[in-house]
Each structure stands twice: as C-alpha cells, then as structure tokens.
Amino acid sequence: MSLPLESELLRAFLIIADTGNVTRSAAMLGRTQSAISMQVKRLEEAVGAPLFERGPRGVTLSAEGRRLVPYAQRIVGLIDETASAMRSKPLDGPVRVGIPEEYTQTVLPRALAAFAECHPATEVTVLCGHSAQQAKALENDELDLAVVFDWRGTQSGDVLCVDPTVWVTSRAHELHLLRPVPIAVYRNSDWFRDFALRSLQQHTIPYREAFSCDTCSGLATAVTAGLAIAPLARSNIPPAARELTRDDGFPPVDSSRVVLKLNPHRSSAAITSMMEVIRAAFQPSALG
C-alpha cells in the first residue's frame, strides 16, 4: 500500500528544490539537517523514487523530482490559501459600486460576481451609468467606489488602464466613405461635443446626425446595423465592427484614462477588498 503524501513533506521538498542545499533548507524551516533528510527519505518512499541527486555542491532534482514540483506547488499553495481563508474574518456590510456601461459585458461583471460569491455577507449594489453620473453619485455619498472615464486628464484616483475612444464602422458597410458621413451621437453630452464632434471638425470631415441615444450600447447597435459610424471605447468595439484609423482618414477621438475613484468619506475592509478585485479585473490578461 502506498504511503500518503503529507503536505509538510512536500513543503520541505519545495524549499530544498529551490535552495539546492539541505543545510540551508533546514535553517529556513527551523529544523535540524537530519530531520529534513528524514523527511526527504519519507517522501521518496511515498512516491517510490529518488527525488534528488546528491553532488559535492548540494542536491539537484532528479527526473521524478522535476515531475513532482508542479503538483507539490499546487497542493502546498491550496493548503496555504485554505488556511488564510479560514483565518480571515468574513467581510460584511454594503459596498456601492459605479461602473460605466462600456464594461458591463466584459471584465467587471465577472469580478463583481466572484466577489459576491466569496463574500456572501457583503451587500453589493451596482450603479451603471455615464462617468458624469458616477462622479455626481460619488460626490453625493451615493457610491463608495466608481470607475469613470477621464478624457481630460484631470480626475484623481487609481488609473486602471488607458482605453482610447475611436471612430468605429460596420465591417459589412462602407458608411465612413459617405459625405456627409452619418454618425450616431450621444444626446446632451458635453463630451460628445468637445471631443467626438471636434475630432471631425478639426479634420474637416462633413457629417450628419443619423442616430441619437443615451447609451454606448445604442451607439454600437447603430454601427452594427449599418446606420452610422460612432465613437466607442476601443475595448468595446463589437465583433462585426472595426476601428477607423488615420489610414481611413479618421483620428482617435480621445485618450481616455479609466480611473477608480474612492469616496473619501467611506472606508471598510469590504470596500478595500472590492478595490483590489476591480484593479485585478483591469489587468491586461483579464482585459484580453
């Protein structure tokens, strides 16, 4: 009958594999060299193969030792994660988060759902809206955190990423070749006037307003339906559409920073944890 693989044997094994020296590993573990050597022997008996090759300058992993390393790392890592989770005090209390519509179909829903699952006692409330709405809600103490677009470079907070706004057209249509070019517009938007329209005016591109709405999903619908071109965050371009570049005669609309803003009057462990979740959600690997 095979012997069980004990986690402490695996932990000692990983440290020896890293240092290549039993004496140094024993000191790191607070054990004697003979005790660590005995642990290695027990582990080798359990797996039925030598794990190290001894040499004049220390030890190196054998072929079986190299095969064991990734499994040992996962087992020890899971044990450490479990111990940390069980010792941690469960988070509770409300967390009110504002997010832009641009990210409601991408990274943030997954992040918020994972947070809610890990911390079921925490009441998560989400406000989806424009950056101006988020900033106002934060100022009025209606939110604890808000993710906003900063197209003027004046917003304080943690910069999560840069997500430029670009003109976008349907892959199946050539609307950008028309003059005047039909565009989809945000209604009552200072940003649209100051950035989107100005980018066309500065490059003397004649346009007509063919579609108006209050949401970025509305703009995306206008593009994919072949009704108009529209300014969208580069990360939010629909699969059936493409960015219009300078080669097409269209400049970028802005170089928006995506900023995480914190309510200065609110703080809690739950809010801090949510900030970490949102930061992780905007890492390049997550966005990709």
Residue pairs with C-beta under 8 A, 6 or more apart in sequence:
2 46
2 48
3 42
3 45
3 46
4 46
5 43
5 46
5 47
5 75
6 42
6 43
6 46
7 75
7 76
7 79
8 39
9 39
9 40
9 42
9 43
9 46
10 43
10 72
10 75
10 76
11 29
11 76
12 25
12 29
12 31
12 36
12 39
12 40
12 43
13 39
13 40
13 43
13 51
13 65
13 68
13 72
14 69
14 72
14 73
14 76
15 25
15 28
15 29
16 22
16 25
16 36
16 40
16 52
16 59
17 61
17 65
17 69
19 25
19 28
19 58
20 57
20 58
20 59
20 60
21 58
21 59
22 33
22 36
22 37
22 40
22 58
22 59
23 33
25 36
26 32
26 33
26 35
26 36
29 36
31 39
40 51
40 52
43 51
44 50
44 51
47 64
47 68
49 62
49 64
50 62
50 64
50 65
51 61
51 62
51 64
51 65
51 68
52 59
52 60
52 61
52 62
52 65
53 59
53 60
53 61
53 62
61 69
89 269
90 119
90 121
91 119
91 121
91 122
91 269
91 270
91 273
92 119
92 121
92 122
92 270
93 122
93 123
93 268
93 270
94 122
94 123
94 124
94 125
94 144
94 270
95 122
95 123
95 124
95 125
95 144
95 145
95 268
95 270
95 271
95 274
96 125
96 126
96 127
96 142
96 143
96 144
96 145
97 112
97 124
97 125
97 126
97 127
97 143
97 144
97 145
97 146
97 147
97 274
97 278
98 126
98 127
98 128
98 129
98 133
98 134
98 137
98 138
98 143
98 145
98 146
98 147
98 148
99 108
99 126
99 127
99 128
99 134
99 146
99 147
100 128
100 129
100 130
100 131
100 134
100 147
100 148
100 149
100 216
101 128
101 129
101 130
101 215
101 216
101 217
102 149
102 163
102 216
102 232
102 233
102 235
102 236
103 147
103 235
103 236
104 128
106 235
106 236
106 287
107 281
107 282
107 286
107 287
108 147
108 278
108 281
110 281
111 277
111 278
111 280
111 281
111 286
112 124
112 126
112 277
114 277
115 122
115 124
115 273
115 274
115 277
116 122
116 124
119 270
119 273
122 270
124 274
127 133
127 134
127 137
127 142
127 143
129 137
130 189
131 148
131 149
131 150
134 143
134 146
134 147
134 148
134 261
135 146
135 148
135 155
135 261
137 143
137 146
138 146
138 261
138 263
141 263
141 265
141 266
143 263
144 262
144 263
144 266
144 271
144 274
145 260
145 261
145 262
145 263
145 271
145 274
145 275
145 278
146 260
146 261
147 160
147 258
147 259
147 260
147 261
147 278
148 155
148 157
148 258
148 259
148 261
149 163
149 233
149 256
149 257
149 258
149 259
150 159
150 256
150 257
150 258
150 259
151 165
151 191
151 195
151 254
151 255
151 256
151 257
153 257
155 257
155 259
155 261
156 259
156 261
157 259
157 260
157 261
157 262
158 259
158 260
158 275
158 279
159 257
159 258
159 259
160 258
160 259
160 260
160 278
160 279
160 282
161 257
161 258
161 282
161 284
161 287
162 255
162 256
162 257
162 258
163 233
163 234
163 235
163 256
163 257
163 258
164 233
164 234
164 252
164 253
164 254
164 255
164 256
165 195
165 196
165 231
165 232
165 233
165 234
165 252
165 253
165 254
165 256
166 231
166 232
166 234
166 237
166 243
166 244
166 245
166 250
166 252
166 253
167 176
167 199
167 229
167 230
167 231
167 243
167 244
167 250
167 253
168 220
168 223
168 229
168 230
168 231
168 232
168 237
168 238
168 241
168 242
168 243
168 244
169 175
169 176
169 223
169 229
169 241
169 242
169 244
170 223
170 224
170 225
170 226
170 240
170 241
171 240
171 241
171 242
172 226
172 240
173 226
175 181
175 182
175 226
175 228
175 229
176 229
176 244
176 248
176 249
176 250
179 205
179 206
180 206
180 207
180 208
181 200
181 205
181 206
181 207
181 208
181 229
182 207
182 208
182 209
182 210
182 211
182 227
182 228
182 229
183 196
183 200
183 207
183 208
183 209
183 210
183 211
183 228
183 229
183 230
184 210
184 211
184 212
184 213
184 218
184 219
184 222
184 223
184 227
184 228
184 229
184 230
185 192
185 196
185 197
185 209
185 211
185 212
185 213
186 192
186 196
186 212
186 213
186 214
186 219
187 212
187 213
187 214
192 231
195 231
195 253
195 254
196 231
196 253
197 207
199 231
199 250
199 251
199 252
199 253
200 207
202 251
203 249
203 250
203 251
205 249
205 250
210 222
210 227
210 228
211 218
211 219
211 222
211 227
211 228
211 230
213 219
213 222
216 232
216 233
216 236
219 230
219 231
219 232
220 230
220 232
220 236
220 238
220 241
222 228
222 230
223 229
223 230
223 232
223 238
223 241
224 238
224 240
224 241
229 244
231 253
232 241
233 256
234 243
235 287
237 243
244 250
258 282
260 275
260 278
260 279
262 271
262 275
280 286
